[in-house]
Amino acid sequence: METAIEHYQKALSLNPEYAEVYKHLGNVFVKQSKLEEAVDYFQKAIAIKPDYADAHFGKAFVLLKSGNFAQGWQEHTWRRSRVTYLEALNLNPMETEIPLFPNNLA
């Protein structure tokens, strides 16, 4: 995991606006059970890319896992409303960045 963190940090030194890297770092910290750090990285990804559903999902998962149900459900609800919005536009949600519940975050 430490090697992954080093590589992600190197990527951010080259491009500090790379939202996907912040999201990946959040996932790494979830796997290490460092939930506060994970939330911080998911939030950084959202700050750069407000409609980044993967980051919203990660943040919701961590908040719910840590017992912060009010904020966790708010993030989860945002994500679900985004899927509904895309469906209303007759888009295929499977072709967007909106994630299904990944098994690797449990």
C-alpha positions in Angstrom: 0.0 0.0 0.0 2.8 2.4 0.8 4.1 2.1 -2.8 0.7 2.9 -4.1 0.5 6.0 -1.9 4.0 7.1 -3.1 3.0 6.8 -6.7 -0.3 8.6 -6.2 1.5 11.4 -4.4 4.0 11.6 -7.2 1.1 11.9 -9.7 -0.4 14.7 -7.6 3.0 16.6 -7.5 2.7 16.6 -11.3 -1.0 17.5 -11.4 -2.5 18.6 -8.1 -6.0 18.9 -9.8 -6.2 15.2 -10.7 -9.4 14.3 -8.9 -9.2 10.6 -9.7 -5.9 10.3 -7.9 -7.5 11.8 -4.7 -10.3 9.3 -5.0 -7.8 6.4 -5.4 -5.9 7.6 -2.3 -9.2 7.7 -0.4 -9.7 4.0 -1.4 -6.2 3.1 -0.2 -6.9 4.7 3.2 -10.2 2.9 3.4 -8.3 -0.4 3.0 -6.0 0.7 5.7 -8.9 1.6 8.0 -7.7 5.2 8.1 -11.2 6.6 7.7 -10.6 10.2 8.5 -7.8 10.4 6.0 -10.0 8.6 3.4 -12.8 11.2 3.9 -10.3 14.0 3.4 -9.1 12.6 0.1 -12.6 11.9 -1.2 -13.5 15.5 -0.3 -10.5 16.8 -2.2 -11.7 14.9 -5.2 -15.2 16.3 -4.9 -13.8 19.9 -4.5 -12.0 19.5 -7.8 -14.8 17.6 -9.6 -18.1 18.3 -7.8 -20.1 15.7 -9.9 -17.6 12.9 -9.4 -19.9 10.1 -8.3 -17.1 7.7 -7.4 -15.8 10.2 -4.8 -19.3 10.9 -3.4 -19.8 7.1 -3.1 -16.5 6.7 -1.3 -17.2 9.5 1.0 -20.7 8.2 1.8 -19.3 4.7 2.5 -16.7 6.0 4.9 -19.1 8.3 6.7 -21.6 5.5 7.1 -18.9 3.0 8.2 -17.7 5.4 10.8 -21.2 6.0 12.2 -21.8 9.5 10.7 -25.2 8.5 9.4 -26.6 12.0 8.7 -23.7 13.0 6.4 -23.3 9.5 5.0 -26.9 9.2 3.9 -26.7 12.8 2.5 -23.8 11.8 0.2 -25.5 8.5 -0.7 -28.7 10.3 -1.5 -26.8 12.7 -3.8 -25.4 9.8 -5.7 -28.8 8.1 -6.0 -30.4 11.3 -7.2 -27.6 11.7 -9.8 -28.4 8.2 -11.2 -32.1 9.0 -11.4 -31.3 12.3 -13.2 -29.2 10.4 -15.8 -31.9 7.8 -16.2 -34.5 10.6 -16.7 -32.3 11.9 -19.6 -32.4 8.4 -21.1 -28.7 8.0 -20.7 -27.2 4.6 -19.9 -25.8 4.9 -16.3 -23.6 1.9 -17.0 -21.6 4.1 -19.4 -21.0 6.9 -17.0 -18.7 7.3 -14.0 -21.4 6.5 -11.6 -20.2 3.4 -9.7 -22.2 0.4 -8.5 -21.5 -0.7 -5.0 -17.9 -2.1 -5.4 -17.1 -5.2 -3.4 -13.5 -4.0 -2.7 -14.6 -1.3 -0.2 -16.2 -3.6 2.3 
